[in-house]
Amino acid sequence: MTLAPYAPAAPLAPSDIPDSPAPLAAGAVTPRMTSDAAPSPADSFPLALLLEGKLVVLVGGGKVAARRAAAFAGAGARLRIVAPTLHQSIAELLGPRDEWVQREFILGDLTDAWLAHTATGDPAVDAEVAREAEWRHIFCVNAGDRDAGTAAVPARATAHTFTGRVQVAVDSGDPRRSVAVARHMQDELESGRAPLRPRRRR
């Protein structure tokens, strides 16, 4: 397996990344900022990402990373895997445009990424990945702690219907409930019970 070489373009030191944004000066509040309208940690905004040709960095090479890597690759993303070892399915998945950085994560590994995913099993490492991602303004999925990331992977299902393929994504805050709802919607769509006929715009 031949993989593209990789070296961080600009290695970072921990001191380069602040723990929190600089405090606002007194009275520096814009009209959009309200103290009583802050979303709860469970709130999320559904969004379909077009990842064709975009770099996704996955830190960790285990089973969780393997499932997500397959999904990202299926969407056309380029992959950079940062991990000392790889799950066999990841090794089989990687192609010539992908990268395997065979070591532990260091600051700078998210260079050029559009999306980051961390699933190392070590909360401290996952937190460091999330911290660099936030500093770079890159959305980050933290598989070990949803609320410590800035993005989450919903439960997904693909229904093959007479009108074509339909993707269903469900995020309820409860993974098991989300999976159950996604499977129910898949069944409804594939059985024909859900209305799928196109309607003309009036």
Salt bridges, closest charged atoms under 4 A:
ASP19 OD1 - ARG131 NH1 3.18
GLU99 OE1 - ARG80 NE 2.55
ASP109 OD1 - ARG103 NH2 2.81
GLU128 OE2 - ARG131 NH2 3.43
GLU132 OE2 - ARG136 NE 2.71
ASP171 OD2 - ARG146 NH2 2.82
ASP187 OD2 - ARG193 NH2 2.60
GLU188 OE2 - ARG193 NE 2.93
